[in-house]
C-alpha cells in the first residue's frame, strides 16, 4: 500500500472532504485556530467527525513538521489517489481520443505531444492530469 500523504490548507482539505472523504485518515487542526470562531473551520471539523475521521489538535510546530509552513492551520493525512488508467480517461472523454499535435511542441522536445479535447464536464476525482508536457 502507498504511504499516506499530507494535504495542507483550507482548499486542499475541503476538496478531500468533499470528493474523497473515505481516503482521509485523520485531520490535524492548529490548537490556536480551534478556539477562534471560524465557521469555515468549524464546518470542516464537523464534516470530518460526520465521516468518522479523527480530528486532533496540534501545535503549529507539529503541523509545520508534517506539511511545511504554509498549512493555514489545517492538515489532513490521507491515502493517495490511485492513478487513472487509459480506460478512465476515455470514459471521461466519451470515448474520444486526444488530438495529436505536430513534432516539437512548445518545449521543442522532438517528440509528439498530445493535447486533450475540451472536457465534457468536470474530470472525475480519480483523474489527476489529462495532458502533460505541452
N, CA, C and O atoms as CSV, one atom per row, in Angstrom:
chain,resi,resn,atom,element,x,y,z
A,1,UNK,N,N,0.842,-1.188,0.000
A,1,UNK,CA,C,0.000,0.000,0.000
A,1,UNK,C,C,0.880,1.242,0.000
A,1,UNK,O,O,1.938,1.257,0.629
A,2,UNK,N,N,0.453,2.264,-0.692
A,2,UNK,CA,C,1.221,3.503,-0.762
A,2,UNK,C,C,1.181,4.243,0.567
A,2,UNK,O,O,0.216,4.146,1.325
A,3,UNK,N,N,2.236,4.972,0.826
A,3,UNK,CA,C,2.360,5.756,2.046
A,3,UNK,C,C,1.341,6.911,2.016
A,3,UNK,O,O,1.184,7.565,0.984
A,4,UNK,N,N,0.652,7.163,3.134
A,4,UNK,CA,C,-0.299,8.283,3.166
A,4,UNK,C,C,0.405,9.611,2.897
A,4,UNK,O,O,1.585,9.779,3.207
A,5,UNK,N,N,-0.334,10.542,2.322
A,5,UNK,CA,C,0.182,11.868,2.007
A,5,UNK,C,C,-0.436,12.892,2.942
A,5,UNK,O,O,-1.514,12.676,3.497
A,6,UNK,N,N,0.258,14.007,3.107
A,6,UNK,CA,C,-0.250,15.103,3.924
A,6,UNK,C,C,-0.745,16.204,2.996
A,6,UNK,O,O,0.000,16.680,2.140
A,7,UNK,N,N,-1.986,16.604,3.162
A,7,UNK,CA,C,-2.587,17.678,2.387
A,7,UNK,C,C,-2.811,18.841,3.334
A,7,UNK,O,O,-3.378,18.660,4.412
A,8,UNK,N,N,-2.378,20.026,2.950
A,8,UNK,CA,C,-2.485,21.152,3.870
A,8,UNK,C,C,-3.206,22.325,3.233
A,8,UNK,O,O,-3.196,22.498,2.014
A,9,UNK,N,N,-3.829,23.122,4.079
A,9,UNK,CA,C,-4.528,24.317,3.641
A,9,UNK,C,C,-6.024,24.065,3.488
A,9,UNK,O,O,-6.468,22.931,3.307
A,10,UNK,N,N,-6.783,25.148,3.566
A,10,UNK,CA,C,-8.237,25.052,3.525
A,10,UNK,C,C,-8.760,24.430,2.234
A,10,UNK,O,O,-9.601,23.532,2.279
A,11,UNK,N,N,-8.273,24.897,1.082
A,11,UNK,CA,C,-8.803,24.399,-0.186
A,11,UNK,C,C,-8.532,22.909,-0.381
A,11,UNK,O,O,-9.421,22.165,-0.795
A,12,UNK,N,N,-7.319,22.475,-0.086
A,12,UNK,CA,C,-6.958,21.069,-0.286
A,12,UNK,C,C,-7.753,20.162,0.644
A,12,UNK,O,O,-8.279,19.137,0.210
A,13,UNK,N,N,-7.845,20.525,1.906
A,13,UNK,CA,C,-8.558,19.691,2.870
A,13,UNK,C,C,-10.059,19.695,2.584
A,13,UNK,O,O,-10.719,18.662,2.690
A,14,UNK,N,N,-10.585,20.846,2.227
A,14,UNK,CA,C,-12.006,20.936,1.898
A,14,UNK,C,C,-12.342,20.067,0.680
A,14,UNK,O,O,-13.372,19.392,0.661
A,15,UNK,N,N,-11.476,20.087,-0.328
A,15,UNK,CA,C,-11.694,19.259,-1.519
A,15,UNK,C,C,-11.621,17.775,-1.177
A,15,UNK,O,O,-12.412,16.983,-1.688
A,16,UNK,N,N,-10.685,17.395,-0.321
A,16,UNK,CA,C,-10.604,15.996,0.115
A,16,UNK,C,C,-11.875,15.557,0.830
A,16,UNK,O,O,-12.404,14.479,0.557
A,17,UNK,N,N,-12.358,16.377,1.731
A,17,UNK,CA,C,-13.560,16.024,2.485
A,17,UNK,C,C,-14.789,15.969,1.577
A,17,UNK,O,O,-15.713,15.196,1.828
A,18,UNK,N,N,-14.800,16.774,0.542
A,18,UNK,CA,C,-15.941,16.795,-0.367
A,18,UNK,C,C,-15.904,15.633,-1.363
A,18,UNK,O,O,-16.924,14.988,-1.604
A,19,UNK,N,N,-14.728,15.365,-1.941
A,19,UNK,CA,C,-14.647,14.402,-3.041
A,19,UNK,C,C,-14.150,13.014,-2.646
A,19,UNK,O,O,-14.528,12.024,-3.274
A,20,UNK,N,N,-13.312,12.927,-1.619
A,20,UNK,CA,C,-12.751,11.621,-1.238
A,20,UNK,C,C,-12.682,11.468,0.282
A,20,UNK,O,O,-11.600,11.215,0.813
A,21,UNK,N,N,-13.778,11.609,0.985
A,21,UNK,CA,C,-13.708,11.524,2.446
A,21,UNK,C,C,-13.243,10.160,2.937
A,21,UNK,O,O,-12.660,10.058,4.017
A,22,UNK,N,N,-13.494,9.116,2.161
A,22,UNK,CA,C,-13.070,7.772,2.576
A,22,UNK,C,C,-11.558,7.628,2.597
A,22,UNK,O,O,-11.039,6.713,3.236
A,23,UNK,N,N,-10.837,8.513,1.912
A,23,UNK,CA,C,-9.377,8.446,1.869
A,23,UNK,C,C,-8.720,9.155,3.046
A,23,UNK,O,O,-7.553,8.901,3.344
A,24,UNK,N,N,-9.451,10.041,3.719
A,24,UNK,CA,C,-8.874,10.822,4.818
A,24,UNK,C,C,-8.760,9.944,6.057
A,24,UNK,O,O,-9.744,9.371,6.525
A,25,UNK,N,N,-7.546,9.851,6.576
A,25,UNK,CA,C,-7.286,9.025,7.753
A,25,UNK,C,C,-7.427,9.818,9.051
A,25,UNK,O,O,-7.976,9.322,10.035
A,26,UNK,N,N,-6.924,11.055,9.043
A,26,UNK,CA,C,-7.074,11.915,10.220
A,26,UNK,C,C,-6.856,13.363,9.834
A,26,UNK,O,O,-6.238,13.673,8.815
A,27,UNK,N,N,-7.378,14.242,10.674
A,27,UNK,CA,C,-7.304,15.674,10.431
A,27,UNK,C,C,-6.581,16.318,11.602
A,27,UNK,O,O,-6.901,16.052,12.760
A,28,UNK,N,N,-5.606,17.164,11.298
A,28,UNK,CA,C,-4.874,17.904,12.324
A,28,UNK,C,C,-5.261,19.375,12.204
A,28,UNK,O,O,-5.199,19.956,11.121
A,29,UNK,N,N,-5.663,19.972,13.331
A,29,UNK,CA,C,-6.061,21.381,13.347
A,29,UNK,C,C,-5.189,22.096,14.359
A,29,UNK,O,O,-4.982,21.613,15.472
A,30,UNK,N,N,-4.681,23.249,13.963
A,30,UNK,CA,C,-3.815,24.017,14.865
A,30,UNK,C,C,-4.613,24.409,16.096
A,30,UNK,O,O,-5.720,24.938,15.985
A,31,UNK,N,N,-4.051,24.150,17.267
A,31,UNK,CA,C,-4.774,24.358,18.518
A,31,UNK,C,C,-5.263,25.790,18.704
A,31,UNK,O,O,-6.344,25.995,19.256
A,32,UNK,N,N,-4.503,26.779,18.264
A,32,UNK,CA,C,-4.938,28.167,18.433
A,32,UNK,C,C,-6.074,28.527,17.482
A,32,UNK,O,O,-6.813,29.474,17.751
A,33,UNK,N,N,-6.232,27.802,16.383
A,33,UNK,CA,C,-7.315,28.086,15.428
A,33,UNK,C,C,-8.631,27.482,15.875
A,33,UNK,O,O,-9.696,28.010,15.554
A,34,UNK,N,N,-8.573,26.378,16.614
A,34,UNK,CA,C,-9.802,25.721,17.062
A,34,UNK,C,C,-10.599,26.654,17.959
A,34,UNK,O,O,-11.829,26.666,17.909
A,35,UNK,N,N,-9.904,27.436,18.780
A,35,UNK,CA,C,-10.569,28.311,19.750
A,35,UNK,C,C,-11.189,29.541,19.100
A,35,UNK,O,O,-12.006,30.213,19.729
A,36,UNK,N,N,-10.830,29.850,17.881
A,36,UNK,CA,C,-11.418,31.011,17.188
A,36,UNK,C,C,-12.813,30.660,16.685
A,36,UNK,O,O,-13.149,29.490,16.498
A,37,UNK,N,N,-13.597,31.673,16.477
A,37,UNK,CA,C,-14.950,31.470,15.947
A,37,UNK,C,C,-14.879,31.553,14.418
A,37,UNK,O,O,-15.244,32.571,13.829
A,38,UNK,N,N,-14.408,30.482,13.787
A,38,UNK,CA,C,-14.228,30.423,12.337
A,38,UNK,C,C,-15.238,29.429,11.764
A,38,UNK,O,O,-15.048,28.221,11.904
A,39,UNK,N,N,-16.311,29.910,11.121
A,39,UNK,CA,C,-17.346,28.985,10.638
A,39,UNK,C,C,-16.844,28.006,9.575
A,39,UNK,O,O,-17.326,26.876,9.502
A,40,UNK,N,N,-15.901,28.421,8.770
A,40,UNK,CA,C,-15.370,27.535,7.728
A,40,UNK,C,C,-14.603,26.363,8.352
A,40,UNK,O,O,-14.765,25.212,7.947
A,41,UNK,N,N,-13.778,26.676,9.331
A,41,UNK,CA,C,-13.030,25.634,10.024
A,41,UNK,C,C,-13.973,24.723,10.812
A,41,UNK,O,O,-13.803,23.504,10.823
A,42,UNK,N,N,-14.959,25.317,11.462
A,42,UNK,CA,C,-15.925,24.524,12.228
A,42,UNK,C,C,-16.690,23.577,11.312
A,42,UNK,O,O,-16.965,22.441,11.699
A,43,UNK,N,N,-17.038,24.018,10.114
A,43,UNK,CA,C,-17.752,23.157,9.167
A,43,UNK,C,C,-16.882,21.994,8.717
A,43,UNK,O,O,-17.376,20.876,8.570
A,44,UNK,N,N,-15.583,22.240,8.495
A,44,UNK,CA,C,-14.685,21.157,8.091
A,44,UNK,C,C,-14.488,20.155,9.225
A,44,UNK,O,O,-14.452,18.947,8.987
A,45,UNK,N,N,-14.363,20.644,10.443
A,45,UNK,CA,C,-14.206,19.746,11.584
A,45,UNK,C,C,-15.468,18.899,11.756
A,45,UNK,O,O,-15.383,17.698,12.009
A,46,UNK,N,N,-16.633,19.526,11.620
A,46,UNK,CA,C,-17.889,18.780,11.748
A,46,UNK,C,C,-18.042,17.750,10.635
A,46,UNK,O,O,-18.495,16.634,10.885
A,47,UNK,N,N,-17.666,18.115,9.403
A,47,UNK,CA,C,-17.739,17.167,8.285
A,47,UNK,C,C,-16.826,15.977,8.538
A,47,UNK,O,O,-17.202,14.833,8.281
A,48,UNK,N,N,-15.631,16.245,9.040
A,48,UNK,CA,C,-14.701,15.149,9.340
A,48,UNK,C,C,-15.286,14.232,10.411
A,48,UNK,O,O,-15.210,13.010,10.289
A,49,UNK,N,N,-15.862,14.805,11.445
A,49,UNK,CA,C,-16.467,13.992,12.501
A,49,UNK,C,C,-17.641,13.178,11.968
A,49,UNK,O,O,-17.831,12.026,12.358
A,50,UNK,N,N,-18.434,13.783,11.071
A,50,UNK,CA,C,-19.573,13.073,10.475
A,50,UNK,C,C,-19.124,11.858,9.675
A,50,UNK,O,O,-19.837,10.856,9.614
A,51,UNK,N,N,-17.952,11.941,9.063
A,51,UNK,CA,C,-17.407,10.826,8.292
A,51,UNK,C,C,-16.611,9.849,9.172
A,51,UNK,O,O,-16.079,8.859,8.671
A,52,UNK,N,N,-16.531,10.122,10.460
A,52,UNK,CA,C,-15.805,9.238,11.365
A,52,UNK,C,C,-14.299,9.428,11.320
A,52,UNK,O,O,-13.545,8.526,11.687
A,53,UNK,N,N,-13.861,10.591,10.873
A,53,UNK,CA,C,-12.434,10.895,10.777
A,53,UNK,C,C,-11.965,11.492,12.100
A,53,UNK,O,O,-12.606,12.391,12.644
A,54,UNK,N,N,-10.857,10.995,12.609
A,54,UNK,CA,C,-10.295,11.510,13.857
A,54,UNK,C,C,-9.782,12.930,13.645
A,54,UNK,O,O,-9.046,13.195,12.695
A,55,UNK,N,N,-10.170,13.833,14.526
A,55,UNK,CA,C,-9.721,15.226,14.485
A,55,UNK,C,C,-8.836,15.456,15.694
A,55,UNK,O,O,-9.250,15.239,16.833
A,56,UNK,N,N,-7.604,15.901,15.434
A,56,UNK,CA,C,-6.643,16.119,16.513
A,56,UNK,C,C,-6.189,17.572,16.539
A,56,UNK,O,O,-5.950,18.186,15.499
A,57,UNK,N,N,-6.077,18.102,17.738
A,57,UNK,CA,C,-5.485,19.426,17.907
A,57,UNK,C,C,-3.973,19.256,17.907
A,57,UNK,O,O,-3.443,18.302,18.477
A,58,UNK,N,N,-3.285,20.191,17.262
A,58,UNK,CA,C,-1.821,20.086,17.184
A,58,UNK,C,C,-1.206,21.478,17.263
A,58,UNK,O,O,-1.818,22.470,16.868
A,59,UNK,N,N,0.007,21.527,17.777
A,59,UNK,CA,C,0.744,22.793,17.813
A,59,UNK,C,C,1.226,23.148,16.404
A,59,UNK,O,O,1.339,22.284,15.535
A,60,UNK,N,N,1.498,24.396,16.205
A,60,UNK,CA,C,1.977,24.887,14.908
A,60,UNK,C,C,3.235,24.151,14.476
A,60,UNK,O,O,3.384,23.826,13.298
A,61,UNK,N,N,4.129,23.885,15.397
A,61,UNK,CA,C,5.389,23.210,15.071
A,61,UNK,C,C,5.146,21.806,14.514
A,61,UNK,O,O,5.842,21.360,13.602
A,62,UNK,N,N,4.158,21.124,15.071
A,62,UNK,CA,C,3.828,19.772,14.598
A,62,UNK,C,C,3.281,19.838,13.175
A,62,UNK,O,O,3.651,19.026,12.326
A,63,UNK,N,N,2.402,20.801,12.915
A,63,UNK,CA,C,1.839,20.944,11.563
A,63,UNK,C,C,2.932,21.298,10.556
A,63,UNK,O,O,2.924,20.806,9.428
A,64,UNK,N,N,3.868,22.149,10.964
A,64,UNK,CA,C,4.963,22.512,10.063
A,64,UNK,C,C,5.865,21.315,9.788
A,64,UNK,O,O,6.402,21.184,8.688
A,65,UNK,N,N,6.034,20.449,10.768
A,65,UNK,CA,C,6.828,19.240,10.564
A,65,UNK,C,C,6.149,18.320,9.543
A,65,UNK,O,O,6.815,17.729,8.693
A,66,UNK,N,N,4.837,18.208,9.632
A,66,UNK,CA,C,4.083,17.346,8.721
A,66,UNK,C,C,3.942,17.939,7.320
A,66,UNK,O,O,4.067,17.223,6.327
A,67,UNK,N,N,3.680,19.258,7.238
A,67,UNK,CA,C,3.280,19.825,5.946
A,67,UNK,C,C,4.014,21.092,5.531
A,67,UNK,O,O,3.684,21.662,4.491
A,68,UNK,N,N,4.972,21.547,6.281
A,68,UNK,CA,C,5.667,22.779,5.922
A,68,UNK,C,C,4.962,23.996,6.486
A,68,UNK,O,O,3.924,23.864,7.135
A,69,UNK,N,N,5.513,25.186,6.248
A,69,UNK,CA,C,4.983,26.389,6.889
A,69,UNK,C,C,3.672,26.921,6.296
A,69,UNK,O,O,3.037,27.774,6.917
A,70,UNK,N,N,3.253,26.462,5.147
A,70,UNK,CA,C,2.053,27.009,4.501
A,70,UNK,C,C,0.814,26.151,4.742
A,70,UNK,O,O,0.075,25.871,3.798
A,71,UNK,N,N,0.574,25.734,5.964
A,71,UNK,CA,C,-0.515,24.805,6.264
A,71,UNK,C,C,-1.842,25.471,6.559
A,71,UNK,O,O,-2.866,24.788,6.536
A,72,UNK,N,N,-1.885,26.762,6.834
A,72,UNK,CA,C,-3.095,27.523,7.156
A,72,UNK,C,C,-3.828,26.974,8.379
A,72,UNK,O,O,-5.013,27.248,8.569
A,73,UNK,N,N,-3.131,26.206,9.199
A,73,UNK,CA,C,-3.729,25.716,10.426
A,73,UNK,C,C,-4.520,24.433,10.292
A,73,UNK,O,O,-5.152,24.000,11.256
A,74,UNK,N,N,-4.501,23.805,9.110
A,74,UNK,CA,C,-5.237,22.560,8.934
A,74,UNK,C,C,-4.484,21.630,7.986
A,74,UNK,O,O,-4.045,22.036,6.910
A,75,UNK,N,N,-4.345,20.364,8.414
A,75,UNK,CA,C,-3.611,19.360,7.629
A,75,UNK,C,C,-4.391,18.055,7.699
A,75,UNK,O,O,-4.867,17.668,8.766
A,76,UNK,N,N,-4.521,17.378,6.565
A,76,UNK,CA,C,-5.179,16.072,6.523
A,76,UNK,C,C,-4.172,15.022,6.085
A,76,UNK,O,O,-3.396,15.237,5.154
A,77,UNK,N,N,-4.193,13.883,6.768
A,77,UNK,CA,C,-3.385,12.742,6.342
A,77,UNK,C,C,-4.335,11.807,5.614
A,77,UNK,O,O,-5.336,11.358,6.174
A,78,UNK,N,N,-4.008,11.516,4.345
A,78,UNK,CA,C,-4.932,10.732,3.523
A,78,UNK,C,C,-4.182,9.769,2.619
A,78,UNK,O,O,-3.006,9.959,2.306
A,79,UNK,N,N,-4.901,8.727,2.207
A,79,UNK,CA,C,-4.350,7.778,1.244
A,79,UNK,C,C,-4.216,8.483,-0.105
A,79,UNK,O,O,-5.081,9.276,-0.477
A,80,UNK,N,N,-3.136,8.201,-0.843
A,80,UNK,CA,C,-3.004,8.813,-2.159
A,80,UNK,C,C,-4.050,8.265,-3.123
A,80,UNK,O,O,-4.525,7.141,-2.965
A,81,UNK,N,N,-4.397,9.055,-4.104
A,81,UNK,CA,C,-5.372,8.653,-5.103
A,81,UNK,C,C,-4.715,7.714,-6.095
A,81,UNK,O,O,-3.617,8.003,-6.570
A,82,UNK,N,N,-5.356,6.593,-6.426
A,82,UNK,CA,C,-4.759,5.716,-7.431
A,82,UNK,C,C,-4.791,6.404,-8.795
A,82,UNK,O,O,-5.743,7.123,-9.097
A,83,UNK,N,N,-3.780,6.198,-9.611
A,83,UNK,CA,C,-3.769,6.861,-10.911
A,83,UNK,C,C,-4.881,6.341,-11.809
A,83,UNK,O,O,-5.232,5.161,-11.773
A,84,UNK,N,N,-5.423,7.238,-12.609
A,84,UNK,CA,C,-6.459,6.850,-13.568
A,84,UNK,C,C,-5.801,6.161,-14.751
A,84,UNK,O,O,-4.756,6.601,-15.230
A,85,UNK,N,N,-6.390,5.116,-15.205
A,85,UNK,CA,C,-5.878,4.422,-16.374
A,85,UNK,C,C,-6.428,5.023,-17.652
A,85,UNK,O,O,-7.209,5.975,-17.613
A,86,UNK,N,N,-6.028,4.478,-18.768
A,86,UNK,CA,C,-6.487,4.968,-20.063
A,86,UNK,C,C,-7.998,4.796,-20.190
A,86,UNK,O,O,-8.675,5.645,-20.771
A,87,UNK,N,N,-8.527,3.701,-19.651
A,87,UNK,CA,C,-9.970,3.465,-19.739
A,87,UNK,C,C,-10.743,4.570,-19.028
A,87,UNK,O,O,-11.751,5.053,-19.544
A,88,UNK,N,N,-10.277,4.974,-17.846
A,88,UNK,CA,C,-10.947,6.053,-17.122
A,88,UNK,C,C,-10.934,7.357,-17.894
A,88,UNK,O,O,-11.930,8.081,-17.906
A,89,UNK,N,N,-9.809,7.668,-18.546
A,89,UNK,CA,C,-9.730,8.881,-19.353
A,89,UNK,C,C,-10.693,8.818,-20.528
A,89,UNK,O,O,-11.390,9.794,-20.808
A,90,UNK,N,N,-10.740,7.689,-21.218
A,90,UNK,CA,C,-11.626,7.574,-22.374
A,90,UNK,C,C,-13.090,7.616,-21.953
A,90,UNK,O,O,-13.921,8.168,-22.673
A,91,UNK,N,N,-13.416,7.044,-20.802
A,91,UNK,CA,C,-14.796,7.141,-20.321
A,91,UNK,C,C,-15.154,8.584,-20.040
A,91,UNK,O,O,-16.253,9.027,-20.371
A,92,UNK,N,N,-14.232,9.326,-19.429
A,92,UNK,CA,C,-14.478,10.736,-19.142
A,92,UNK,C,C,-14.620,11.533,-20.428
A,92,UNK,O,O,-15.430,12.457,-20.502
A,93,UNK,N,N,-13.821,11.176,-21.460
A,93,UNK,CA,C,-13.850,11.883,-22.740
A,93,UNK,C,C,-14.976,11.381,-23.631
A,93,UNK,O,O,-15.118,11.867,-24.754
A,94,UNK,N,N,-15.770,10.443,-23.183
A,94,UNK,CA,C,-16.838,9.909,-24.013
A,94,UNK,C,C,-16.293,9.048,-25.143
A,94,UNK,O,O,-16.918,8.958,-26.200
A,95,UNK,N,N,-15.147,8.417,-24.945
A,95,UNK,CA,C,-14.548,7.540,-25.948
A,95,UNK,C,C,-13.721,8.258,-26.995
A,95,UNK,O,O,-13.176,7.613,-27.891
A,96,UNK,N,N,-13.612,9.587,-26.906
A,96,UNK,CA,C,-12.848,10.342,-27.900
A,96,UNK,C,C,-11.382,10.413,-27.487
A,96,UNK,O,O,-11.084,10.782,-26.351
A,97,UNK,N,N,-10.466,10.068,-28.383
A,97,UNK,CA,C,-9.049,10.189,-28.039
A,97,UNK,C,C,-8.597,11.645,-28.081
A,97,UNK,O,O,-9.301,12.519,-28.588
A,98,UNK,N,N,-7.431,11.878,-27.546
A,98,UNK,CA,C,-6.840,13.215,-27.589
A,98,UNK,C,C,-6.321,13.502,-28.995
A,98,UNK,O,O,-6.026,12.581,-29.756
A,99,UNK,N,N,-6.213,14.779,-29.330
A,99,UNK,CA,C,-5.653,15.179,-30.628
A,99,UNK,C,C,-4.143,15.149,-30.561
A,99,UNK,O,O,-3.547,15.517,-29.549
A,100,UNK,N,N,-3.534,14.714,-31.629
A,100,UNK,CA,C,-2.076,14.709,-31.685
A,100,UNK,C,C,-1.606,15.990,-32.345
A,100,UNK,O,O,-2.123,16.403,-33.383
A,101,UNK,N,N,-0.620,16.607,-31.725
A,101,UNK,CA,C,-0.024,17.808,-32.309
A,101,UNK,C,C,1.254,17.418,-33.016
A,101,UNK,O,O,1.763,16.310,-32.847
A,102,UNK,N,N,1.758,18.328,-33.798
A,102,UNK,CA,C,2.970,18.062,-34.564
A,102,UNK,C,C,4.186,17.883,-33.685
A,102,UNK,O,O,4.123,18.066,-32.469
A,103,UNK,N,N,5.264,17.534,-34.294
A,103,UNK,CA,C,6.505,17.323,-33.557
A,103,UNK,C,C,7.014,18.646,-33.000
A,103,UNK,O,O,6.735,19.721,-33.532
A,104,UNK,N,N,7.740,18.535,-31.952
A,104,UNK,CA,C,8.336,19.742,-31.381
A,104,UNK,C,C,7.531,20.237,-30.202
A,104,UNK,O,O,7.877,19.952,-29.056
A,105,UNK,N,N,6.483,20.957,-30.453
A,105,UNK,CA,C,5.676,21.491,-29.366
A,105,UNK,C,C,6.411,22.624,-28.678
A,105,UNK,O,O,7.520,22.984,-29.073
A,106,UNK,N,N,5.807,23.176,-27.665
A,106,UNK,CA,C,6.409,24.334,-27.013
A,106,UNK,C,C,7.749,24.049,-26.353
A,106,UNK,O,O,8.572,24.955,-26.220
A,107,UNK,N,N,7.987,22.804,-25.933
A,107,UNK,CA,C,9.253,22.512,-25.278
A,107,UNK,C,C,10.335,22.092,-26.267
A,107,UNK,O,O,11.495,21.933,-25.886
A,108,UNK,N,N,9.970,21.914,-27.518
A,108,UNK,CA,C,10.915,21.507,-28.569
A,108,UNK,C,C,11.631,20.218,-28.191
A,108,UNK,O,O,12.848,20.102,-28.330
A,109,UNK,N,N,10.870,19.273,-27.720
A,109,UNK,CA,C,11.471,18.026,-27.273
A,109,UNK,C,C,11.769,17.082,-28.426
A,109,UNK,O,O,12.562,16.153,-28.276
A,110,UNK,N,N,11.142,17.310,-29.576
A,110,UNK,CA,C,11.335,16.413,-30.697
A,110,UNK,C,C,10.388,15.234,-30.671
A,110,UNK,O,O,10.343,14.454,-31.622
A,111,UNK,N,N,9.622,15.090,-29.585
A,111,UNK,CA,C,8.635,14.016,-29.503
A,111,UNK,C,C,7.250,14.599,-29.727
A,111,UNK,O,O,7.006,15.754,-29.378
A,112,UNK,N,N,6.337,13.821,-30.302
A,112,UNK,CA,C,4.973,14.326,-30.447
A,112,UNK,C,C,4.341,14.547,-29.080
A,112,UNK,O,O,4.599,13.793,-28.142
A,113,UNK,N,N,3.531,15.557,-28.972
A,113,UNK,CA,C,2.811,15.812,-27.727
A,113,UNK,C,C,1.328,15.619,-27.990
A,113,UNK,O,O,0.885,15.634,-29.139
A,114,UNK,N,N,0.567,15.440,-26.927
A,114,UNK,CA,C,-0.858,15.190,-27.043
A,114,UNK,C,C,-1.616,16.295,-26.343
A,114,UNK,O,O,-1.243,16.731,-25.255
A,115,UNK,N,N,-2.663,16.734,-26.964
A,115,UNK,CA,C,-3.482,17.791,-26.414
A,115,UNK,C,C,-4.889,17.250,-26.209
A,115,UNK,O,O,-5.469,16.694,-27.142
A,116,UNK,N,N,-5.449,17.396,-25.024
A,116,UNK,CA,C,-6.795,16.864,-24.816
A,116,UNK,C,C,-7.832,17.701,-25.538
A,116,UNK,O,O,-7.652,18.904,-25.725
A,117,UNK,N,N,-8.907,17.065,-25.940
A,117,UNK,CA,C,-10.046,17.789,-26.472
A,117,UNK,C,C,-10.700,18.523,-25.315
A,117,UNK,O,O,-10.448,18.177,-24.160
A,118,UNK,N,N,-11.529,19.519,-25.580
A,118,UNK,CA,C,-12.191,20.191,-24.464
A,118,UNK,C,C,-12.963,19.181,-23.629
A,118,UNK,O,O,-13.619,18.304,-24.191
A,119,UNK,N,N,-12.906,19.278,-22.300
A,119,UNK,CA,C,-13.559,18.285,-21.450
A,119,UNK,C,C,-15.068,18.300,-21.601
A,119,UNK,O,O,-15.668,19.321,-21.936
A,120,UNK,N,N,-15.660,17.160,-21.350
A,120,UNK,CA,C,-17.109,17.010,-21.357
A,120,UNK,C,C,-17.602,17.094,-19.922
A,120,UNK,O,O,-18.117,16.109,-19.394
A,121,UNK,N,N,-17.461,18.210,-19.298
A,121,UNK,CA,C,-17.818,18.346,-17.889
A,121,UNK,C,C,-16.573,18.183,-17.032
A,121,UNK,O,O,-15.476,17.985,-17.554
A,122,UNK,N,N,-16.742,18.266,-15.712
A,122,UNK,CA,C,-15.579,18.173,-14.834
A,122,UNK,C,C,-14.975,16.775,-14.859
A,122,UNK,O,O,-15.669,15.778,-15.061
A,123,UNK,N,N,-13.680,16.733,-14.651
A,123,UNK,CA,C,-12.974,15.451,-14.608
A,123,UNK,C,C,-13.411,14.684,-13.381
A,123,UNK,O,O,-13.650,15.284,-12.333
A,124,UNK,N,N,-13.522,13.367,-13.487
A,124,UNK,CA,C,-13.836,12.595,-12.291
A,124,UNK,C,C,-12.698,12.716,-11.287
A,124,UNK,O,O,-11.566,13.005,-11.677
A,125,UNK,N,N,-12.972,12.501,-10.001
A,125,UNK,CA,C,-11.957,12.745,-8.979
A,125,UNK,C,C,-10.729,11.842,-9.076
A,125,UNK,O,O,-9.720,12.133,-8.434
A,126,UNK,N,N,-10.775,10.755,-9.854
A,126,UNK,CA,C,-9.599,9.896,-9.928
A,126,UNK,C,C,-8.670,10.254,-11.074
A,126,UNK,O,O,-7.689,9.548,-11.308
A,127,UNK,N,N,-8.956,11.345,-11.804
A,127,UNK,CA,C,-8.084,11.766,-12.893
A,127,UNK,C,C,-7.269,12.967,-12.419
A,127,UNK,O,O,-7.819,14.027,-12.123
A,128,UNK,N,N,-5.952,12.784,-12.352
A,128,UNK,CA,C,-5.087,13.851,-11.852
A,128,UNK,C,C,-4.780,14.862,-12.942
A,128,UNK,O,O,-4.881,16.067,-12.708
A,129,UNK,N,N,-4.412,14.406,-14.110
A,129,UNK,CA,C,-3.949,15.296,-15.170
A,129,UNK,C,C,-4.281,14.671,-16.509
A,129,UNK,O,O,-4.018,13.488,-16.727
A,130,UNK,N,N,-4.859,15.456,-17.409
A,130,UNK,CA,C,-5.231,14.915,-18.698
A,130,UNK,C,C,-4.205,15.190,-19.767
A,130,UNK,O,O,-4.291,14.620,-20.855
A,131,UNK,N,N,-3.259,16.024,-19.504
A,131,UNK,CA,C,-2.256,16.293,-20.516
A,131,UNK,C,C,-0.919,16.489,-19.821
A,131,UNK,O,O,-0.860,16.744,-18.618
A,132,UNK,N,N,0.109,16.372,-20.564
A,132,UNK,CA,C,1.412,16.591,-19.983
A,132,UNK,C,C,2.374,17.126,-21.012
A,132,UNK,O,O,2.193,16.915,-22.211
A,133,UNK,N,N,3.346,17.784,-20.574
A,133,UNK,CA,C,4.435,18.210,-21.425
A,133,UNK,C,C,4.141,19.306,-22.397
A,133,UNK,O,O,5.104,19.888,-22.895
A,134,UNK,N,N,2.972,19.645,-22.716
A,134,UNK,CA,C,2.827,20.714,-23.664
A,134,UNK,C,C,1.595,20.669,-24.345
A,134,UNK,O,O,1.326,21.522,-25.191
